[in-house]
Amino acid sequence: MWVVVFALSLTIPWIWWRHGVSGMLLLALAMGTTVTLDFLLNRFRFESSSVVTGFLVALLLPAYAPPWLAVFASSIAVVFGRWMWGGLGKNKVNPAVFSRVAIVVLFPQWYRPPLSILDTVTRASPLAKEMGSLPYSLSDWIYGNQVGSLAEAFPLAVFGGGLLLCFLRVVDWRVPLYYLASITFFVLLLPGGDRVIGHADWAVGDPLFHIFSGGVPLAAFFLLTDPVTSPFWRKARIRFAVIAGLATVFVRYYTPYPDGVGFAVLICNLLVPLLDILEGRGTEALPGPGAKPKSKVCTLL
């Protein structure tokens, strides 16, 4: 978990540079809330996973969110995203993603950038429904020159941290690879819906825009690879990543929600038991052939 924290911390200098004290305050409040609540609910025992959860909650928050929203989102992640299922390691969905989806549904206004913070450089986020017809600059997304979540301060930092995790074999490299590849495939395959046609036709059929925008980099390396809420079997993880890619593009193309990542990850988390059962009779398990399934799969069987 501390390796994951280190990989996530590569975003901190860019959050400070782009959002200053307000961005760092959101990060501190989110992490402080998750660590405190987990410590109390876990009978006064500290768990490093609490730090990871708080970090992820903060990175999924809008950069212009008020401080109270960070505390509220972190509380949802711990109470309803983790302990409602039985505590640490027993949750069936990623707590940070559960919190993100809950906030989008309860407070959608915070995912529409206020006009006061927009200018001719950042413009409205192209992931917003009222995105306008101006084409985006790919360099703006790669270098974080847009209004969005804290994770979008510098997407290359997220990619760098994720590649570090793959290199150290902390996460399975197949998940980000197949997720990003499936997004590319479905963006090129599917026609645009009313969600983008007439608002940003240039976003249809452009894989680079969808890969570098929103929470896709964070989902590819840090959310979909969560060991508790991802499949145990190797082939199941590949299907898991492909379904997540399809769901991400579907939500972005055909629904009014600004980013499909949260919904995609949440849907795939709920499908994990089924995917594991379908592959449970195979032999290609991680960490090696012949490894026993997770207890949750045995329970379901």
C-alpha positions as CSV (number, residue, x, y, z in Angstrom):
1,M,0.0,0.0,0.0
2,W,2.8,2.4,0.7
3,V,4.2,1.8,-2.8
4,V,0.8,2.8,-4.2
5,V,0.8,5.9,-2.0
6,F,4.3,6.8,-3.4
7,A,3.0,6.3,-6.9
8,L,0.0,8.5,-6.2
9,S,2.2,11.2,-4.6
10,L,3.7,12.0,-8.0
11,T,0.6,14.1,-8.5
12,I,1.2,16.3,-5.4
13,P,3.6,18.8,-7.0
14,W,1.2,19.4,-9.9
15,I,-1.8,19.7,-7.6
16,W,0.1,22.4,-5.7
17,W,1.3,24.1,-8.8
18,R,-2.1,24.3,-10.5
19,H,-4.5,24.6,-7.6
20,G,-2.4,25.8,-4.7
21,V,-3.6,25.8,-1.2
22,S,-7.2,24.9,-2.1
23,G,-6.1,21.7,-3.9
24,M,-3.8,20.6,-1.1
25,L,-6.6,21.3,1.5
26,L,-9.0,18.9,-0.4
27,L,-6.2,16.3,-0.4
28,A,-5.5,16.7,3.3
29,L,-9.2,16.7,4.4
30,A,-10.0,13.6,2.3
31,M,-7.0,11.6,3.6
32,G,-7.5,12.8,7.2
33,T,-11.2,11.8,7.2
34,T,-10.6,8.3,5.8
35,V,-7.7,7.6,8.1
36,T,-9.7,8.9,11.2
37,L,-12.9,7.0,10.4
38,D,-11.1,3.8,9.5
39,F,-9.1,4.0,12.7
40,L,-12.2,4.4,14.8
41,L,-14.2,1.7,13.0
42,N,-11.3,-0.7,13.0
43,R,-11.1,-0.6,16.8
44,F,-8.2,1.9,17.0
45,R,-6.0,0.0,14.5
46,F,-4.3,1.9,11.7
47,E,-4.4,0.5,8.1
48,S,-2.3,1.9,5.3
49,S,-5.2,1.2,2.9
50,S,-7.0,4.1,4.5
51,V,-4.4,6.5,3.1
52,V,-4.8,5.1,-0.4
53,T,-8.6,5.4,-0.2
54,G,-8.4,9.0,1.0
55,F,-5.9,9.9,-1.7
56,L,-8.1,8.4,-4.4
57,V,-11.2,10.1,-3.1
58,A,-9.4,13.5,-3.3
59,L,-8.1,12.9,-6.8
60,L,-11.6,12.1,-8.0
61,L,-13.0,15.4,-6.6
62,P,-13.4,18.5,-8.7
63,A,-10.5,20.9,-8.2
64,Y,-12.9,23.7,-7.4
65,A,-15.0,21.6,-4.8
66,P,-15.6,23.2,-1.4
67,P,-13.7,21.7,1.6
68,W,-16.9,20.2,3.1
69,L,-17.4,18.1,0.0
70,A,-14.0,16.4,0.6
71,V,-15.1,15.4,4.1
72,F,-18.5,14.3,3.0
73,A,-17.1,12.2,0.1
74,S,-14.5,10.5,2.3
75,S,-17.1,9.7,4.9
76,I,-19.3,8.0,2.2
77,A,-16.2,6.0,1.0
78,V,-15.4,4.7,4.5
79,V,-18.9,4.1,5.9
80,F,-20.9,3.0,2.9
81,G,-18.1,2.0,0.5
82,R,-16.2,-0.2,3.0
83,W,-17.7,-0.8,6.4
84,M,-21.2,-1.4,5.1
85,W,-19.8,-4.5,3.5
86,G,-18.1,-5.7,6.7
87,G,-14.9,-3.7,6.9
88,L,-11.4,-3.7,5.5
89,G,-10.9,-6.2,2.7
90,K,-14.5,-7.2,2.6
91,N,-15.9,-4.5,0.4
92,K,-17.4,-5.5,-3.0
93,V,-16.9,-2.1,-4.7
94,N,-14.0,0.3,-4.6
95,P,-14.8,2.8,-1.8
96,A,-13.4,5.8,-3.6
97,V,-15.4,5.0,-6.7
98,F,-18.5,4.4,-4.7
99,S,-18.0,7.9,-3.2
100,R,-17.4,9.5,-6.6
101,V,-20.7,8.1,-8.1
102,A,-22.6,9.1,-5.0
103,I,-21.4,12.6,-5.1
104,V,-22.1,12.9,-8.9
105,V,-25.7,11.7,-8.3
106,L,-26.3,13.8,-5.1
107,F,-24.4,17.0,-6.1
108,P,-24.2,17.1,-9.9
109,Q,-23.7,20.9,-9.9
110,W,-20.2,20.5,-8.6
111,Y,-19.2,18.7,-11.8
112,R,-20.1,21.7,-13.9
113,P,-17.3,24.3,-13.6
114,P,-18.5,27.7,-12.4
115,L,-18.2,30.4,-15.1
116,S,-15.9,32.4,-12.8
117,I,-13.1,30.0,-13.1
118,L,-13.2,29.6,-16.9
119,D,-11.1,31.5,-19.4
120,T,-10.0,31.3,-23.0
121,V,-7.3,28.8,-22.1
122,T,-9.2,26.2,-20.0
123,R,-12.7,26.7,-21.3
124,A,-15.5,24.5,-20.0
125,S,-14.5,20.9,-19.5
126,P,-15.1,19.0,-22.7
127,L,-16.5,16.2,-20.6
128,A,-19.4,18.4,-19.5
129,K,-22.7,18.2,-21.4
130,E,-22.6,22.0,-22.1
131,M,-19.2,21.7,-23.6
132,G,-19.7,23.9,-26.6
133,S,-18.3,23.3,-30.1
134,L,-14.7,24.5,-29.7
135,P,-12.1,21.8,-30.4
136,Y,-9.8,20.9,-27.7
137,S,-6.0,20.9,-27.7
138,L,-4.5,17.6,-26.9
139,S,-1.5,19.3,-25.2
140,D,-4.0,20.9,-22.8
141,W,-5.1,17.4,-21.7
142,I,-1.7,15.9,-21.6
143,Y,-0.3,18.7,-19.5
144,G,-3.4,19.3,-17.4
145,N,-4.4,22.7,-18.8
146,Q,-8.1,22.2,-18.2
147,V,-10.8,22.4,-15.6
148,G,-11.5,19.0,-14.0
149,S,-10.6,16.8,-11.1
150,L,-7.4,16.9,-9.0
151,A,-6.2,13.8,-10.9
152,E,-6.3,15.9,-14.1
153,A,-3.7,18.4,-12.8
154,F,-1.1,16.4,-14.8
155,P,-2.2,13.1,-16.3
156,L,1.3,12.1,-17.2
157,A,2.1,12.0,-13.5
158,V,-0.7,9.4,-13.0
159,F,0.6,7.4,-16.0
160,G,4.1,7.6,-14.5
161,G,2.9,6.3,-11.1
162,G,0.9,3.6,-12.8
163,L,3.8,2.4,-14.9
164,L,5.9,2.2,-11.8
165,L,3.4,-0.1,-10.2
166,C,3.4,-2.3,-13.3
167,F,7.2,-2.4,-13.3
168,L,7.3,-3.4,-9.7
169,R,4.6,-6.0,-10.3
170,V,2.3,-4.4,-7.7
171,V,-0.5,-4.5,-10.2
172,D,-1.3,-6.7,-13.1
173,W,-0.3,-4.9,-16.3
174,R,-3.0,-6.6,-18.3
175,V,-5.7,-4.6,-16.7
176,P,-4.5,-1.1,-17.8
177,L,-3.4,-2.4,-21.2
178,Y,-6.8,-4.0,-22.0
179,Y,-8.7,-1.1,-20.5
180,L,-7.0,1.6,-22.6
181,A,-7.0,-0.7,-25.7
182,S,-10.8,-1.3,-25.3
183,I,-11.5,2.4,-24.9
184,T,-9.6,3.0,-28.1
185,F,-11.5,0.3,-29.9
186,F,-15.0,1.3,-28.8
187,V,-14.4,5.0,-29.4
188,L,-13.5,4.2,-33.0
189,L,-16.3,1.7,-33.4
190,L,-19.4,3.3,-31.7
191,P,-21.3,6.2,-33.2
192,G,-21.7,9.4,-31.1
193,G,-24.9,10.0,-29.3
194,D,-26.8,13.1,-28.4
195,R,-24.4,13.5,-25.5
196,V,-21.7,14.7,-27.8
197,I,-23.2,15.3,-31.3
198,G,-24.0,19.0,-31.6
199,H,-21.9,19.8,-28.6
200,A,-18.4,18.4,-29.4
201,D,-18.5,16.4,-32.6
202,W,-14.7,16.4,-32.6
203,A,-14.7,14.1,-29.5
204,V,-16.3,11.3,-31.4
205,G,-13.7,8.8,-32.8
206,D,-10.8,10.4,-31.0
207,P,-9.2,7.9,-28.6
208,L,-6.4,10.2,-27.3
209,F,-9.0,12.6,-26.0
210,H,-10.8,9.9,-24.1
211,I,-7.7,8.3,-22.8
212,F,-6.2,11.5,-21.4
213,S,-9.4,13.1,-20.2
214,G,-11.3,12.6,-16.9
215,G,-10.5,9.7,-14.6
216,V,-9.3,7.2,-17.3
217,P,-5.6,7.3,-16.3
218,L,-6.5,6.9,-12.6
219,A,-8.9,4.1,-13.3
220,A,-6.5,2.2,-15.6
221,F,-3.7,1.9,-13.0
222,F,-5.2,2.5,-9.6
223,L,-9.0,1.8,-9.5
224,L,-9.5,-1.2,-11.7
225,T,-6.4,-2.9,-10.3
226,D,-7.6,-2.7,-6.7
227,P,-6.8,-6.3,-5.4
228,V,-10.0,-6.5,-3.3
229,T,-12.5,-5.5,-6.0
230,S,-10.9,-6.9,-9.1
231,P,-11.1,-10.5,-10.4
232,F,-8.7,-13.2,-9.1
233,W,-8.4,-15.2,-12.4
234,R,-6.2,-13.9,-15.2
235,K,-8.7,-14.2,-18.0
236,A,-11.4,-12.8,-15.8
237,R,-9.3,-9.7,-15.3
238,I,-9.0,-9.2,-19.1
239,R,-12.8,-9.4,-19.5
240,F,-13.1,-7.1,-16.5
241,A,-11.0,-4.5,-18.2
242,V,-12.7,-4.7,-21.6
243,I,-16.2,-4.4,-20.0
244,A,-14.9,-1.3,-18.1
245,G,-13.7,0.2,-21.4
246,L,-17.0,-0.4,-23.1
247,A,-19.0,1.1,-20.1
248,T,-16.7,4.2,-20.0
249,V,-17.3,5.0,-23.6
250,F,-21.0,4.2,-23.4
251,V,-21.6,6.6,-20.5
252,R,-19.6,9.3,-22.2
253,Y,-21.4,8.9,-25.5
254,Y,-25.0,8.3,-24.5
255,T,-25.7,9.6,-21.0
256,P,-25.8,13.1,-19.5
257,Y,-23.1,12.3,-16.9
258,P,-19.8,14.1,-17.4
259,D,-17.4,11.1,-17.0
260,G,-18.1,7.4,-17.4
261,V,-15.2,6.2,-15.3
262,G,-16.9,6.0,-12.0
263,F,-20.0,4.2,-13.2
264,A,-17.8,1.8,-15.3
265,V,-15.6,0.8,-12.4
266,L,-18.6,0.4,-10.1
267,I,-20.5,-1.8,-12.6
268,C,-17.4,-4.0,-13.2
269,N,-16.8,-4.3,-9.4
270,L,-20.3,-5.8,-9.1
271,L,-19.6,-8.2,-11.9
272,V,-16.4,-9.6,-10.3
273,P,-18.0,-12.6,-8.5
274,L,-19.6,-13.7,-11.8
275,L,-16.4,-13.2,-13.8
276,D,-14.5,-15.2,-11.2
277,I,-17.0,-18.0,-11.2
278,L,-17.0,-18.2,-15.0
279,E,-13.2,-18.7,-15.0
280,G,-13.1,-20.6,-11.7
281,R,-12.4,-23.9,-13.4
282,G,-9.5,-22.6,-15.4
283,T,-5.8,-23.0,-14.5
284,E,-4.5,-19.5,-15.2
285,A,-4.7,-17.9,-11.8
286,L,-2.6,-15.2,-10.3
287,P,-0.1,-15.3,-8.7
288,G,0.5,-18.7,-10.4
289,P,-1.1,-21.8,-11.8
290,G,-2.9,-23.9,-9.3
291,A,-3.4,-21.0,-6.8
292,K,-6.6,-21.3,-4.7
293,P,-9.5,-18.8,-5.4
294,K,-10.3,-16.0,-3.1
295,S,-12.5,-16.8,-0.2
296,K,-15.3,-14.6,-1.6
297,V,-15.4,-16.9,-4.7
298,C,-15.5,-20.0,-2.6
299,T,-18.3,-18.6,-0.5
300,L,-20.4,-17.8,-3.7
301,L,-19.7,-21.3,-5.1
